[in-house]
Amino acid sequence: QVQLVESGGGLVQAGGSLRLSCAASGIIFSKYAMEWYRQAPGKQREVVASITTAGSTKYADSVKGRFTISRDNAKNTVYLQMNSLKPEDTAVYYCCAGGISSPYWGQGTQVTVSS
């Protein structure tokens, strides 16, 4: 059974930082590109950051320079370090293994940034 479990969300003031984690089980983690998505109320789900199996990364323009995605294949975990948070970063954050069409998604973790 595949499970992706996010953690690390919470309430933070603007300018603060959070580190999200996503622990995977039931898949050969090292063989999957991993992505973080977010969905704010009333908005479509959008990709925030991605990391390939080789460690190459991509970011949405809105988070470049503030967010960093990384992975630890030994721990089957992908991370999202979020710095200089803004109120517009408020959303539910989801991790995904294998792209938006993949069936492997976490349950989401709420990030709320107060102004």
C-alpha positions as CSV (number, residue, x, y, z in Angstrom):
1,Q,0.0,0.0,0.0
2,V,1.4,3.3,-1.1
3,Q,1.4,6.1,1.5
4,L,2.6,9.7,1.3
5,V,2.4,11.5,4.6
6,E,3.0,15.2,4.8
7,S,4.0,17.0,8.0
8,G,5.3,20.4,9.1
9,G,2.5,22.7,8.2
10,G,1.2,25.3,10.5
11,L,0.5,29.0,11.2
12,V,3.4,31.4,10.7
13,Q,3.8,35.1,10.4
14,A,4.7,36.8,7.2
15,G,8.5,36.6,6.7
16,G,8.7,33.4,8.7
17,S,9.8,29.9,7.7
18,L,8.4,26.4,7.6
19,R,9.8,23.1,6.5
20,L,7.5,20.5,5.1
21,S,8.3,16.8,5.0
22,C,6.7,14.1,3.0
23,A,7.5,10.5,4.0
24,A,6.8,7.8,1.3
25,S,6.2,4.1,1.8
26,G,5.1,1.4,-0.6
27,I,7.0,2.7,-3.6
28,I,10.6,2.6,-4.7
29,F,11.1,6.2,-3.7
30,S,14.4,6.7,-5.6
31,K,12.7,5.9,-8.9
32,Y,10.1,8.7,-8.6
33,A,10.3,12.3,-9.4
34,M,8.6,14.2,-6.5
35,E,6.6,17.3,-6.6
36,W,5.0,19.7,-4.1
37,Y,1.6,21.2,-5.1
38,R,-0.6,23.7,-3.3
39,Q,-4.2,24.6,-3.4
40,A,-5.6,27.8,-2.0
41,P,-9.4,28.2,-1.3
42,G,-11.2,28.9,-4.6
43,K,-8.1,28.3,-6.7
44,Q,-6.8,25.5,-8.8
45,R,-4.0,23.2,-7.5
46,E,-0.7,24.5,-8.7
47,V,2.8,22.9,-8.8
48,V,5.2,24.7,-6.4
49,A,8.4,22.7,-6.9
50,S,9.7,19.5,-8.3
51,I,12.8,17.3,-8.0
52,T,13.8,14.6,-10.4
53,T,15.4,11.3,-9.5
54,A,18.7,12.8,-10.3
55,G,18.1,15.8,-8.0
56,S,17.4,18.4,-10.6
57,T,14.9,21.0,-9.3
58,K,12.3,23.4,-10.7
59,Y,10.2,26.0,-9.1
60,A,7.1,28.1,-9.7
61,D,8.1,31.7,-10.4
62,S,6.1,32.8,-7.3
63,V,8.4,30.8,-5.0
64,K,11.8,31.0,-6.7
65,G,14.5,32.2,-4.3
66,R,12.3,31.5,-1.3
67,F,11.5,27.8,-1.4
68,T,13.9,24.9,-1.7
69,I,12.9,21.3,-2.5
70,S,15.2,18.4,-1.6
71,R,15.1,14.7,-1.1
72,D,16.7,12.1,1.0
73,N,16.4,8.7,-0.7
74,A,17.7,6.9,2.3
75,K,14.8,8.2,4.3
76,N,12.2,8.0,1.5
77,T,11.4,11.6,2.2
78,V,11.1,14.8,0.2
79,Y,11.3,18.2,1.9
80,L,10.1,21.7,1.1
81,Q,12.0,24.5,2.9
82,M,9.9,27.6,2.8
83,N,11.4,31.0,3.7
84,S,10.2,34.5,3.6
85,L,6.7,33.3,3.6
86,K,3.9,35.6,2.4
87,P,0.2,35.6,3.0
88,E,-0.4,34.5,-0.6
89,D,1.5,31.3,0.2
90,T,-1.4,30.2,2.4
91,A,-2.8,26.9,1.0
92,V,-3.0,23.2,1.6
93,Y,0.3,21.7,0.4
94,Y,0.4,18.2,-1.1
95,C,3.3,16.0,-2.1
96,C,3.0,13.8,-5.2
97,A,5.1,11.0,-6.5
98,G,5.3,10.8,-10.3
99,G,3.5,13.8,-11.5
100,I,0.0,15.3,-11.5
101,S,-1.5,12.2,-13.2
102,S,-0.1,9.9,-10.6
103,P,-2.4,8.2,-8.2
104,Y,0.2,8.7,-5.4
105,W,-0.7,11.8,-3.4
106,G,-0.4,12.8,0.2
107,Q,-3.4,14.0,2.3
108,G,-2.1,17.5,2.4
109,T,-0.9,19.8,5.2
110,Q,-2.2,23.3,5.9
111,V,0.1,26.3,5.7
112,T,-1.3,29.6,6.9
113,V,0.7,32.8,6.7
114,S,-0.6,35.7,8.7
115,S,0.1,39.3,7.7
